[in-house]
Amino acid sequence: MNRAGSMEEFRNALRDWDVPGQNFVYGDGEGNIGYQTTGKHPLRSSHEGRSPAVPSAGEKWEGTVPFDMMPGLYNPDRGFIVSANNPVADSGYEFLIGSEFANGYRALQIENRLNELGNTIEIDDLKSVHADVYSLHAKEFVVQMLEADAETAADGYAKYEEWISSQNGTRDAADTSEKKLRSLESLVEDVLDLWRNWDFTMEADSPQALAYAYVWRELILNTMEDEFPPPGSVRGSISDYESFFHILFSDPDHRFWDYRPSDGAENMKDIISRSLAEGVSKAAEEHGMNPDKWKWGDVHGVEFRNATLGESGIPVVERLFNRGPFPVPGHGSTVNVTHWSLNRPFDVTSIASQRSILDAGNPDNSLFIHPGGQSGHPFHRHYDDYIPVWVNVEYHPGRFSRGAVEADAGSRLIQLLPE
């Protein structure tokens, strides 16, 4: 593959790439671009492979998807290809080659940015795309939140607290005093005002982003936990729920909106109002009563943990090997991706493990960065010097030719060879 001189040679080199299935992109100095899906994907007789096959019922493999019928692109008319873990084929594709893809918000935002940039795209433009933290989901979510009002949210929160207290006493002497409700109503209104003036970027210093994350988590739990008891069963990456709620928002009376343990029948507005009040209330408890001073990066940070001694359970040893946490922007559906999960709010659980900008016309002009460093020794200067570069979406040069590598070398390896 690394010696391919054309898209045809590139594709032929991938024919024997059986597992794991990967997305490969191609570019050359002539301006050609391409994409190819790889992997051995079974052709099944009567099931999709989401559960163990039952041979006695005729559920068996009947070969694999032919390589030449796998999804691929070469020089598409629109002039670019987007690959961001999104589905690689539409519903009309005749074979099943996977079902667990990213929801598409990241891919759509990359597409939006490239369309805005037009036909002439420079390296600095691609740097800005890598750093993009505009959240299409946050925009969709906040539109729904702004339909609520502060008074209704505070009232719904009070009724829920009283009901919880009367059922099992888990909220000790639920405080639904008039003073508290007025304070909560004011807080909710402050947050709604912040959202009305938000550009929907998940910057680390954004109060709107923090409020969005707190309320979004409460909405998921309030909608899902009664459907999948016991508490704690609703887990996983936050972005996994975005597609589901995209559909749910279009059906205000869907049964999932009803809170099963209560006597009444709740709808979307009821659950949104309650979640808005609960999320804002929890954010205020942890970050103060002035939403203007909230910062997403205060809770959303990435920690680089050594996989051996960094997980030793000995604090003094872990401090030697681990680095962070470092406040970062974004979330699981932004181009600059920083996932967090329901069971670990709001710690970063996965990131972009490498960023690269490749200049096919002049490879020595390419840029790379990965988090961490080049050394595995915690006291070496190159153990963690890439971290601030990665956090700030900056780069180191990527040299390909021998001359460029030798000219840019900061140090050399001395080899002692026996006679």
Long-range contacts (C-beta under 8 A, 24 or more apart in sequence): 6-32, 7-32, 7-34, 7-74, 10-34, 10-36, 11-36, 11-72, 14-38, 14-67, 15-67, 21-97, 21-98, 23-83, 23-85, 23-88, 25-81, 25-83, 27-358, 27-360, 28-360, 29-360, 29-361, 32-74, 32-75, 33-73, 33-74, 33-75, 33-76, 33-80, 33-81, 34-72, 34-73, 34-74, 34-75, 34-81, 35-71, 35-72, 35-73, 35-74, 35-81, 35-83, 36-70, 36-71, 36-72, 37-70, 37-71, 37-72, 37-88, 37-97, 38-70, 39-97, 40-64, 40-65, 41-65, 41-70, 41-95, 41-96, 41-97, 41-98, 43-95, 44-96, 48-96, 48-99, 49-96, 50-99, 65-95, 65-97, 69-94, 69-95, 70-97, 71-97, 79-119, 80-111, 80-114, 82-107, 82-110, 82-111, 82-114, 83-107, 84-110, 84-335, 102-239, 102-333, 103-239, 103-240, 103-242, 103-243, 103-246, 103-333, 104-243, 105-135, 105-136, 105-137, 105-239, 105-242, 105-333, 105-334, 106-333, 106-334, 106-335, 106-337, 108-136, 109-134, 109-136, 109-334, 109-335, 110-335, 113-335, 123-357, 123-359, 123-365, 123-367, 126-357, 127-357, 127-367, 127-393, 127-395, 129-335, 130-335, 130-336, 130-352, 130-355, 130-357, 130-393, 131-335, 131-336, 131-393, 132-334, 132-335, 132-336, 133-201, 133-202, 133-203, 133-329, 133-330, 133-331, 133-334, 133-335, 133-336, 134-199, 134-200, 134-201, 134-202, 134-334, 134-335, 135-200, 135-201, 135-202, 135-209, 135-212, 135-331, 135-333, 135-334, 136-200, 136-333, 137-239, 137-242, 137-333, 138-198, 138-200, 138-202, 138-209, 138-212, 139-200, 140-246, 140-249, 141-212, 141-216, 141-245, 142-195, 142-198, 142-200, 142-212, 144-249, 144-268, 144-272, 145-192, 145-195, 145-215, 145-272, 145-276, 146-192, 146-195, 146-196, 147-269, 147-272, 148-192, 148-269, 148-272, 148-273, 148-276, 149-192, 150-185, 150-186, 150-188, 150-189, 150-192, 151-185, 152-269, 152-273, 153-184, 153-185, 153-188, 153-273, 153-274, 153-276, 153-277, 153-280, 154-181, 154-182, 154-184, 154-185, 154-188, 154-277, 155-181, 155-273, 156-270, 156-273, 156-274, 156-277, 157-181, 157-184, 157-273, 157-274, 157-277, 157-278, 157-281, 160-274, 160-278, 163-262, 167-261, 183-289, 184-277, 184-280, 184-281, 187-280, 187-281, 187-284, 187-289, 187-291, 188-276, 188-277, 188-280, 190-291, 190-292, 191-215, 191-276, 191-280, 191-291, 194-291, 194-292, 201-329, 202-296, 202-329, 202-330, 202-331, 202-334, 203-296, 203-329, 204-295, 204-296, 204-297, 204-300, 204-327, 204-328, 204-329, 205-295, 205-296, 205-297, 206-295, 206-296, 206-329, 207-291, 207-292, 207-293, 207-294, 207-295, 207-296, 209-296, 209-300, 209-329, 209-331, 210-283, 210-287, 210-294, 210-295, 210-296, 210-298, 210-299, 210-300, 211-279, 211-280, 211-283, 211-291, 211-294, 213-296, 213-299, 213-300, 213-331, 213-340, 213-345, 213-346, 214-279, 214-280, 214-282, 214-283, 215-275, 215-276, 215-278, 215-279, 215-280, 216-279, 217-279, 217-342, 217-345, 218-274, 218-275, 218-276, 218-278, 218-279, 218-282, 219-245, 219-271, 219-272, 219-275, 219-279, 220-245, 220-342, 221-342, 222-259, 222-271, 222-274, 222-275, 222-278, 223-248, 223-256, 223-257, 223-271, 223-275, 224-256, 226-259, 226-260, 226-261, 227-256, 227-260, 232-343, 234-342, 235-341, 235-342, 235-343, 236-341, 236-342, 236-343, 237-332, 237-339, 237-340, 237-341, 237-342, 237-349, 237-350, 238-331, 238-332, 238-339, 238-340, 238-341, 238-342, 239-331, 239-332, 239-333, 239-339, 242-333, 295-327, 296-327, 296-329, 297-327, 297-328, 297-329, 298-327, 299-345, 299-346, 300-327, 300-328, 300-329, 300-331, 300-338, 300-340, 300-346, 300-347, 300-348, 301-325, 301-326, 301-327, 301-328, 301-347, 301-348, 302-326, 302-328, 302-338, 302-348, 302-351, 302-371, 302-391, 303-347, 303-348, 304-371, 304-372, 304-384, 304-387, 306-378, 320-378, 321-378, 323-384, 323-387, 324-387, 326-387, 326-391, 328-391, 336-393, 355-390, 355-393, 355-395, 356-398, 357-395, 358-398, 363-398, 363-400, 363-401, 364-397, 364-398, 364-399, 364-400, 364-401, 364-404, 366-397, 366-398, 366-400, 367-395, 367-396, 367-397, 367-398, 368-395, 368-396, 368-397, 368-398, 369-394, 369-395, 369-396
